[in-house]
Every structure is written in C-alpha cells, then in structure tokens.
C-alpha cells in the first residue's frame, strides 16, 4: 500500500435528515397554505386573536360577525373581510 493510500482522509458518510414541512426551502412550500376546512383544529372555537381581528375588520366593513365561529370559519371570514376592506395581501 502506498503512503498516500495509508493517509487518505475519508469523508464521513452523509447524515440522513428529516425535513419538516415548515423547514422546506422552496418558495412554493414556504407560501403553501392548508385549506381551513382541512385543519385538524378547525372545528374548535375561534381564538381570541381571530375574534379581535375580525371585530376590527367587521367595523371597517360595516358588518357584524357571529360570536360562535370556529377557527376555520373565522379564518375564512378574515380572508373575506380583508379583501373587502383592502387589507388583503
């Protein structure tokens, strides 16, 4: 065996990695949104933050929002009112 072969530096084998949906690098994956109707917790009551923001949007739009919305319904109503008030993305 030659001297060069005896002292060759070997790279360690690649370490397998698990990629989570939130850690994806592509622009399409970073902006992908799951339909609120498909949310696991979509049937739970709207969060305090959703209710507060809905109240703000509803006042601007001159609308009333039901108190008993689910998370998914609140999200959809937020999207609707954002578009109506010009606050949409």
Backbone as JSON Lines, residues from 0, in Angstrom:
{"i":0,"aa":"X","n":[0.85,-1.16,0.0],"ca":[0.0,0.0,0.0],"c":[0.9,1.23,0.0]}
{"i":1,"aa":"X","n":[0.54,2.21,-0.81],"ca":[1.35,3.42,-0.91],"c":[1.12,4.3,0.31]}
{"i":2,"aa":"X","n":[2.04,5.24,0.54],"ca":[1.93,6.16,1.67],"c":[0.69,7.04,1.53]}
{"i":3,"aa":"X","n":[0.38,7.43,0.3],"ca":[-0.79,8.28,0.08],"c":[-2.07,7.54,0.45]}
{"i":4,"aa":"X","n":[-2.16,6.26,0.15],"ca":[-3.34,5.48,0.45],"c":[-3.5,5.29,1.95]}
{"i":5,"aa":"X","n":[-2.39,5.14,2.66],"ca":[-2.47,4.93,4.1],"c":[-2.97,6.18,4.83]}
{"i":6,"aa":"X","n":[-2.71,7.35,4.28],"ca":[-3.06,8.59,4.96],"c":[-4.23,9.33,4.3]}
{"i":7,"aa":"X","n":[-4.94,8.65,3.46],"ca":[-6.07,9.29,2.79],"c":[-7.14,9.65,3.82]}
{"i":8,"aa":"X","n":[-7.68,10.81,3.66],"ca":[-8.73,11.27,4.56],"c":[-10.07,10.9,3.95]}
{"i":9,"aa":"X","n":[-10.84,10.24,4.74],"ca":[-12.16,9.84,4.27],"c":[-13.21,10.79,4.85]}
{"i":10,"aa":"X","n":[-14.16,11.12,4.02],"ca":[-15.28,11.94,4.48],"c":[-16.25,11.04,5.23]}
{"i":11,"aa":"X","n":[-16.86,11.58,6.26],"ca":[-17.86,10.76,6.95],"c":[-19.06,10.56,6.04]}
{"i":12,"aa":"X","n":[-19.79,9.49,6.25],"ca":[-20.97,9.25,5.42],"c":[-21.99,10.37,5.66]}
{"i":13,"aa":"X","n":[-22.79,10.68,4.65],"ca":[-23.79,11.74,4.83],"c":[-24.79,11.36,5.91]}
{"i":14,"aa":"X","n":[-25.17,12.35,6.69],"ca":[-26.13,12.12,7.75],"c":[-27.53,12.32,7.18]}
{"i":15,"aa":"X","n":[-28.39,11.32,7.33],"ca":[-29.75,11.5,6.82],"c":[-30.47,12.57,7.63]}
{"i":16,"aa":"X","n":[-31.27,13.37,6.98],"ca":[-32.01,14.41,7.68],"c":[-33.49,14.26,7.38]}
{"i":17,"aa":"X","n":[-34.28,14.66,8.33],"ca":[-35.72,14.68,8.15],"c":[-36.12,16.12,7.92]}
{"i":18,"aa":"X","n":[-36.88,16.36,6.89],"ca":[-37.33,17.71,6.61],"c":[-38.78,17.84,7.01]}
{"i":19,"aa":"X","n":[-39.04,18.84,7.84],"ca":[-40.41,19.11,8.24],"c":[-41.01,20.09,7.25]}
{"i":20,"aa":"X","n":[-42.31,20.07,7.12],"ca":[-42.98,20.94,6.18],"c":[-42.6,22.41,6.39]}
{"i":21,"aa":"X","n":[-42.44,22.82,7.65],"ca":[-42.12,24.21,7.94],"c":[-40.66,24.55,7.66]}
{"i":22,"aa":"X","n":[-39.83,23.55,7.38],"ca":[-38.42,23.78,7.14],"c":[-38.05,23.69,5.67]}
{"i":23,"aa":"X","n":[-39.02,23.57,4.81],"ca":[-38.75,23.43,3.39],"c":[-38.1,24.68,2.83]}
{"i":24,"aa":"X","n":[-37.27,24.51,1.8],"ca":[-36.53,25.62,1.25],"c":[-37.16,26.25,0.02]}
{"i":25,"aa":"X","n":[-38.08,25.57,-0.64],"ca":[-38.62,26.13,-1.87],"c":[-39.65,27.21,-1.56]}
{"i":26,"aa":"X","n":[-39.71,28.21,-2.41],"ca":[-40.64,29.32,-2.21],"c":[-42.08,28.82,-2.2]}
{"i":27,"aa":"X","n":[-42.4,27.88,-3.06],"ca":[-43.76,27.36,-3.13],"c":[-44.15,26.68,-1.83]}
{"i":28,"aa":"X","n":[-43.22,25.94,-1.22],"ca":[-43.53,25.26,0.03],"c":[-43.67,26.24,1.18]}
{"i":29,"aa":"X","n":[-42.89,27.31,1.17],"ca":[-42.96,28.29,2.27],"c":[-44.27,29.06,2.24]}
{"i":30,"aa":"X","n":[-44.88,29.22,1.09],"ca":[-46.1,30.0,1.0],"c":[-47.35,29.14,0.91]}
{"i":31,"aa":"X","n":[-47.19,27.84,0.89],"ca":[-48.34,26.94,0.79],"c":[-49.2,27.08,2.04]}
{"i":32,"aa":"X","n":[-50.49,27.16,1.84],"ca":[-51.43,27.27,2.95],"c":[-52.39,26.1,2.88]}
{"i":33,"aa":"X","n":[-52.7,25.57,4.03],"ca":[-53.65,24.48,4.11],"c":[-55.05,25.08,4.19]}
{"i":34,"aa":"X","n":[-55.97,24.51,3.46],"ca":[-57.35,24.97,3.48],"c":[-57.9,24.84,4.9]}
{"i":35,"aa":"X","n":[-58.47,25.92,5.45],"ca":[-59.01,25.86,6.81],"c":[-59.99,24.7,7.02]}
{"i":36,"aa":"X","n":[-60.69,24.31,5.99],"ca":[-61.63,23.18,6.12],"c":[-60.89,21.88,6.44]}
{"i":37,"aa":"X","n":[-59.59,21.83,6.12],"ca":[-58.79,20.63,6.37],"c":[-58.0,20.69,7.68]}
{"i":38,"aa":"X","n":[-58.11,21.78,8.43],"ca":[-57.37,21.9,9.69],"c":[-57.86,20.87,10.7]}
{"i":39,"aa":"X","n":[-56.94,20.27,11.41],"ca":[-57.31,19.31,12.45],"c":[-58.09,20.02,13.56]}
{"i":40,"aa":"X","n":[-57.69,21.26,13.89],"ca":[-58.34,22.0,14.97],"c":[-59.36,23.02,14.43]}
{"i":41,"aa":"X","n":[-59.72,22.9,13.17],"ca":[-60.61,23.87,12.54],"c":[-61.98,23.97,13.17]}
{"i":42,"aa":"X","n":[-62.43,22.91,13.82],"ca":[-63.74,22.92,14.45],"c":[-63.76,23.54,15.83]}
{"i":43,"aa":"X","n":[-62.57,23.82,16.38],"ca":[-62.5,24.44,17.71],"c":[-62.96,25.89,17.63]}
{"i":44,"aa":"X","n":[-63.35,26.48,18.75],"ca":[-63.78,27.88,18.74],"c":[-62.66,28.81,18.25]}
{"i":45,"aa":"X","n":[-63.05,29.91,17.61],"ca":[-62.08,30.9,17.14],"c":[-61.21,31.37,18.3]}
{"i":46,"aa":"X","n":[-59.97,31.7,18.0],"ca":[-59.05,32.18,19.04],"c":[-59.37,33.63,19.39]}
{"i":47,"aa":"X","n":[-58.84,34.08,20.5],"ca":[-59.02,35.47,20.9],"c":[-58.47,36.43,19.86]}
{"i":48,"aa":"X","n":[-57.32,36.08,19.29],"ca":[-56.71,36.93,18.27],"c":[-57.6,37.01,17.03]}
{"i":49,"aa":"X","n":[-58.17,35.89,16.63],"ca":[-59.05,35.88,15.46],"c":[-60.28,36.76,15.73]}
{"i":50,"aa":"X","n":[-60.88,36.6,16.92],"ca":[-62.07,37.38,17.26],"c":[-61.77,38.87,17.27]}
{"i":51,"aa":"X","n":[-60.63,39.23,17.83],"ca":[-60.24,40.64,17.89],"c":[-60.06,41.22,16.5]}
{"i":52,"aa":"X","n":[-59.32,40.51,15.65],"ca":[-59.06,41.0,14.3],"c":[-60.35,41.03,13.48]}
{"i":53,"aa":"X","n":[-61.2,40.03,13.67],"ca":[-62.49,40.02,12.99],"c":[-63.33,41.23,13.39]}
{"i":54,"aa":"X","n":[-63.27,41.58,14.66],"ca":[-64.01,42.76,15.14],"c":[-63.54,44.02,14.44]}
{"i":55,"aa":"X","n":[-62.22,44.16,14.3],"ca":[-61.64,45.32,13.61],"c":[-62.08,45.35,12.16]}
{"i":56,"aa":"X","n":[-61.94,44.23,11.48],"ca":[-62.31,44.17,10.06],"c":[-63.81,44.39,9.86]}
{"i":57,"aa":"X","n":[-64.62,43.82,10.75],"ca":[-66.07,43.95,10.62],"c":[-66.49,45.4,10.79]}
{"i":58,"aa":"X","n":[-65.88,46.12,11.74],"ca":[-66.2,47.53,11.92],"c":[-65.87,48.32,10.66]}
{"i":59,"aa":"X","n":[-64.7,48.05,10.08],"ca":[-64.28,48.74,8.86],"c":[-65.21,48.42,7.69]}
{"i":60,"aa":"X","n":[-65.7,47.19,7.64],"ca":[-66.56,46.77,6.54],"c":[-68.04,47.07,6.8]}
{"i":61,"aa":"X","n":[-68.36,47.52,8.02],"ca":[-69.75,47.79,8.37],"c":[-70.58,46.52,8.47]}
{"i":62,"aa":"X","n":[-69.96,45.45,8.93],"ca":[-70.64,44.16,9.05],"c":[-70.63,43.69,10.49]}
{"i":63,"aa":"X","n":[-71.49,42.72,10.77],"ca":[-71.49,42.05,12.06],"c":[-70.98,40.63,11.85]}
{"i":64,"aa":"X","n":[-70.25,40.13,12.82],"ca":[-69.69,38.78,12.74],"c":[-70.27,37.95,13.87]}
{"i":65,"aa":"X","n":[-70.78,36.75,13.59],"ca":[-71.3,35.88,14.65],"c":[-70.22,35.59,15.7]}
{"i":66,"aa":"X","n":[-70.65,35.45,16.93],"ca":[-69.72,35.19,18.04],"c":[-69.22,33.75,18.08]}
{"i":67,"aa":"X","n":[-70.02,32.81,17.55],"ca":[-69.72,31.39,17.73],"c":[-69.0,30.75,16.54]}
{"i":68,"aa":"X","n":[-68.12,31.49,15.89],"ca":[-67.38,30.94,14.74],"c":[-66.31,29.96,15.2]}
{"i":69,"aa":"X","n":[-66.05,28.96,14.37],"ca":[-64.93,28.05,14.61],"c":[-63.65,28.7,14.09]}
{"i":70,"aa":"X","n":[-62.52,28.1,14.39],"ca":[-61.23,28.61,13.88],"c":[-61.24,28.68,12.36]}
{"i":71,"aa":"X","n":[-61.74,27.62,11.73],"ca":[-61.75,27.57,10.27],"c":[-62.7,28.62,9.7]}
{"i":72,"aa":"X","n":[-63.88,28.76,10.29],"ca":[-64.83,29.76,9.81],"c":[-64.29,31.17,10.01]}
{"i":73,"aa":"X","n":[-63.64,31.4,11.15],"ca":[-63.06,32.72,11.43],"c":[-61.97,33.04,10.41]}
{"i":74,"aa":"X","n":[-61.15,32.07,10.09],"ca":[-60.09,32.28,9.11],"c":[-60.66,32.65,7.75]}
{"i":75,"aa":"X","n":[-61.69,31.95,7.35],"ca":[-62.33,32.23,6.06],"c":[-62.98,33.61,6.06]}
{"i":76,"aa":"X","n":[-63.61,33.98,7.18],"ca":[-64.25,35.3,7.28],"c":[-63.19,36.4,7.27]}
{"i":77,"aa":"X","n":[-62.07,36.15,7.92],"ca":[-60.96,37.12,7.9],"c":[-60.5,37.35,6.47]}
{"i":78,"aa":"X","n":[-60.31,36.27,5.73],"ca":[-59.9,36.4,4.32],"c":[-60.91,37.23,3.53]}
{"i":79,"aa":"X","n":[-62.17,36.94,3.74],"ca":[-63.25,37.64,3.02],"c":[-63.24,39.14,3.36]}
{"i":80,"aa":"X","n":[-63.15,39.45,4.65],"ca":[-63.19,40.85,5.07],"c":[-61.91,41.61,4.72]}
{"i":81,"aa":"X","n":[-60.79,40.91,4.71],"ca":[-59.54,41.56,4.29],"c":[-59.67,42.02,2.84]}
{"i":82,"aa":"X","n":[-60.22,41.17,2.01],"ca":[-60.4,41.53,0.61],"c":[-61.38,42.69,0.47]}
{"i":83,"aa":"X","n":[-62.44,42.63,1.23],"ca":[-63.48,43.66,1.18],"c":[-62.95,45.02,1.66]}
{"i":84,"aa":"X","n":[-62.11,45.01,2.69],"ca":[-61.61,46.27,3.26],"c":[-60.31,46.74,2.64]}
{"i":85,"aa":"X","n":[-59.74,45.94,1.75],"ca":[-58.47,46.32,1.14],"c":[-57.26,46.0,1.99]}
{"i":86,"aa":"X","n":[-57.47,45.25,3.05],"ca":[-56.34,44.85,3.9],"c":[-55.72,43.54,3.47]}
{"i":87,"aa":"X","n":[-56.24,42.97,2.41],"ca":[-55.73,41.68,1.92],"c":[-54.3,41.81,1.46]}
{"i":88,"aa":"X","n":[-53.67,40.69,1.31],"ca":[-52.25,40.65,0.95],"c":[-52.02,40.94,-0.46]}
